[in-house]
């Protein structure tokens, strides 16, 4: 057998044939200078449903009769110089109700609640409580003030009601330049 000299050194004819065979395999296997085509698998996607999901229904709370002891949450927005009667759920002038709201008190330099008429019980700032505590924590029954009690967003207040043994417990949920939003429950 005769050896052939080439760039790869000396090789016999069988070695050259093997070399050509390997190069051809690599070429057909995709190891050429051109990029191999990318194969994408075919996916079968499910068709979307034509039926939309139902819209959640908002349920309004049912007012609890005043004769029962179950707490029902209520919300109210008081404007500057308005009063609120918790038992009748009624806003009014500054001469009636259980609680008055003033957007600015020159004496205190802030918005305040007060109840300074003779037949009014008054109120108290209890600080920050979690909402669950409004219906669970024991309430103070004394040291209520009829004078200006500063309005602080997130604070909980307790106010007595005329001719009623229950107390109004409320949380200031939001304030504005001339209004306040409160969420309240009536408790014993």
C-alpha positions in Angstrom: 0.0 0.0 0.0 1.3 3.3 -1.0 1.3 6.3 1.5 0.2 9.7 0.3 1.7 12.8 1.7 -0.5 15.8 2.3 -1.2 18.6 4.7 -2.3 16.2 7.4 0.8 14.2 7.2 1.3 10.8 5.6 -1.9 8.8 5.2 -2.7 5.6 3.4 -5.6 5.4 0.9 -7.9 3.8 3.5 -7.2 6.6 5.9 -8.1 9.2 3.2 -11.4 7.3 2.5 -12.2 7.3 6.2 -11.4 11.0 6.5 -13.7 11.8 3.5 -16.4 9.6 5.1 -16.2 11.5 8.4 -16.3 14.9 6.7 -19.4 13.9 4.7 -21.1 12.7 7.9 -20.3 16.0 9.6 -21.6 17.9 6.6 -24.9 16.1 6.5 -25.3 16.2 10.3 -25.4 19.9 10.3 -21.9 20.8 11.2 -21.3 22.8 8.1 -20.5 26.5 7.8 -24.2 27.4 7.2 -26.6 27.5 10.2 -28.8 24.6 10.6 -32.6 25.3 10.3 -34.4 25.7 13.6 -37.3 23.3 13.9 -40.4 24.6 15.9 -42.7 22.1 17.5 -46.3 22.5 16.5 -48.5 23.3 19.5 -52.2 22.8 19.6 -53.7 25.6 21.8 -57.1 25.3 23.3 -59.7 27.7 21.9 -60.8 30.4 24.4 -64.2 30.2 26.0 -66.8 32.7 24.6 -68.5 32.8 28.0 -67.1 35.6 30.2 -66.8 34.9 33.9 -69.6 36.3 36.1 -69.2 39.8 37.6 -68.9 39.7 41.4 -72.0 41.0 43.1 -71.5 43.7 45.7 -73.8 43.0 48.7 -74.9 45.9 50.7 -75.0 45.4 54.5 -78.4 45.0 55.9 -79.1 47.7 58.6 -79.5 46.2 62.0 -82.6 47.3 64.0 -81.6 49.5 66.9 -83.2 47.1 69.4 -80.6 44.3 68.7 -77.1 44.2 70.0 -75.4 43.2 66.7 -72.9 45.7 65.4 -73.5 47.0 61.8 -70.9 49.1 60.1 -72.0 52.4 58.7 -70.1 55.2 56.9 -70.8 58.9 56.7 -69.1 62.0 55.4 -69.4 65.2 57.5 -68.8 68.6 56.0 -67.5 71.6 57.9 -69.9 72.7 60.6 -72.2 69.7 60.4 -73.5 67.5 63.2 -74.4 63.9 63.2 -77.0 62.0 65.1 -75.8 58.3 65.3 -79.1 56.8 66.4 -81.2 58.5 63.7 -78.3 58.4 61.1 -79.0 62.0 60.3 -76.7 65.0 59.6 -77.8 68.4 60.7 -76.9 71.9 62.0 -74.5 72.6 64.8 -77.3 72.7 67.4 -78.4 69.0 67.2 -76.8 65.5 67.1 -74.3 63.6 69.1 -71.2 65.0 67.5 -70.1 68.1 65.6 -67.3 68.5 63.1 -65.3 71.6 62.4 -62.7 71.6 59.6 -60.7 74.2 61.5 -60.7 75.3 65.1 -58.8 78.6 65.7 -58.2 77.6 69.3 -56.7 74.2 68.5 -55.3 75.0 65.0 -56.7 71.8 63.6 -59.9 70.1 62.6 -61.9 68.8 65.5 -64.9 66.9 66.8 -66.9 68.3 69.8 -70.1 67.9 71.7 -70.5 70.8 74.1 -74.3 71.0 74.7 -75.7 70.1 78.1 -77.6 67.0 76.9 -74.6 65.6 74.9 -72.3 63.0 76.4 -69.1 64.0 74.6 -66.3 61.9 73.3 -62.7 60.7 73.5 -59.8 59.9 71.1 -58.6 56.3 71.7 -55.7 56.5 69.3 -54.9 53.9 66.6 -56.7 50.6 66.9 -56.9 47.8 64.3 -60.4 47.7 62.8 -61.2 44.3 64.4 -60.7 46.0 67.8 -63.6 48.4 67.2 -66.1 45.6 67.9 -64.0 43.6 70.4 -62.1 45.9 72.8 -63.7 47.1 76.0 -64.8 50.7 75.8 -64.1 53.5 78.3 -67.3 54.7 79.9 -66.0 57.8 81.6 -63.8 60.9 81.0 -65.5 62.0 77.9 -64.8 65.6 76.7 -67.3 68.0 75.2 -64.5 70.3 73.9 -62.5 70.1 70.7 -61.0 66.7 70.1 -58.4 66.8 67.2 -59.3 64.8 64.1 -56.5 62.4 63.1 -56.8 60.1 60.1 -56.7 56.4 61.3 -57.6 57.2 64.9 -60.5 55.7 66.7 -63.0 57.8 68.7 -65.8 56.9 71.1 -68.8 59.3 71.5 -71.9 58.9 73.7 -75.4 59.4 72.4 -78.3 61.3 73.9 -80.8 59.2 75.7 -79.0 55.9 74.7 -76.8 53.6 76.7 -74.8 52.6 73.6 -71.7 54.3 72.4 -70.7 55.2 68.9 -67.3 53.9 68.0 -65.8 55.3 64.8 -62.6 55.4 62.9 -61.6 58.4 60.7 -61.0 56.7 57.3 -60.2 59.9 55.3 -60.0 63.7 55.6 -60.1 66.6 53.3 -59.8 70.4 53.6 -63.5 70.7 54.6 -64.8 67.2 55.3 -64.1 64.0 57.2 -65.2 60.4 56.4 -65.9 58.1 59.4 -66.8 54.4 59.6 -68.7 53.6 62.8 -70.5 50.9 64.8 -72.9 51.3 67.8 -71.9 49.3 70.9 -72.7 48.8 74.5 
